[in-house]
Amino acid sequence: MMIKKFYFPLTVHVRERGDYDWSDNCMEADGEYADIHRGAIERRFDGYNDYDMVDYFNEDDSETAKAKLQSMIWGFESVNGCLYGRVDVTLSEELTEEEAEAVKEYICGQNSDGLGEGFEQQEIRIGYDEEIYVSFWHYGDNYWIYDEEEFNDKIRNKM
């Protein structure tokens, strides 16, 4: 049994509590801001997600990867003052490159439409008059999902 980790950036939307006009009064922040509020984010996520996402990975994604997957647990990791999303994937054996890509695509789908879309609608109260919403996915060319080796090469070791 082995664990393979996958990482992705977080986006945080900050707004005044009770203000539901997203167009004008919402500030976008990044993983550094998220790291400041890591405890609140993790508590909210723990209350939101208490199940293993491997059950939703289907054979259409990759039959051979599905056979190797034992568990997929979403969470967070702070690296050099920046909070990232992380998925710990427990495997019965190493993934091929094609299988790893299928797992990344599945994670991206969950981040944009499934688990992540549901979580980003969960308000996290910060202080008396502020709330944040954490997104696991965002549009644009600067969104990525890296395995641990890629993350170390491109993010962890560059800071």
C-alpha positions, 0 to 999 in steps of 0.5 A, a space after each residue: 500500500 502506498 500514498 500518492 499526493 496531489 496538490 492544487 491552488 486555492 482561491 478565496 472570496 472574501 465579503 462582508 457578512 450578510 452582503 450577498 451582492 457578489 459583483 461589487 463587494 467581493 474581494 478575491 484572495 489566494 492561498 496566503 490569505 487562506 493560510 491565515 484562516 487555515 483553522 477555520 477552513 479546515 474545521 468547516 471542511 471537516 464538517 462538510 466532508 466526511 466521506 471517501 471520494 474514491 467511491 465516485 471514481 468510476 471505471 469510465 475514468 480509467 478501469 486500470 486506475 480504479 483497480 489500484 485506488 483504495 482511498 481518496 481523501 481531500 484536505 489541505 497543506 500549508 507550504 511556506 505560508 500558503 495553503 494548498 488543497 491536497 488529495 491523498 490517494 491510497 493505492 495498491 500499486 504505483 499508477 502509470 502516467 496515463 492512470 495518474 492523468 486520469 486521477 488528475 482529471 477526476 480531481 479536477 472534475 470534483 474540484 470544479 463540479 462536485 465536492 469543490 463546488 459544494 464546498 465553495 458554497 459553504 460560508 466560513 465566518 471570520 471575525 464579526 463581520 467577514 466571511 470567506 468562501 474557499 474554491 478548489 478550482 478556478 478558470 484560467 491558465 494558472 490552475 493546475 493539479 500536480 503530483 507530489 514530485 511536480 509540486 516539489 519541483 515547481 512550488 515547494 522548492 522554488 520558495 
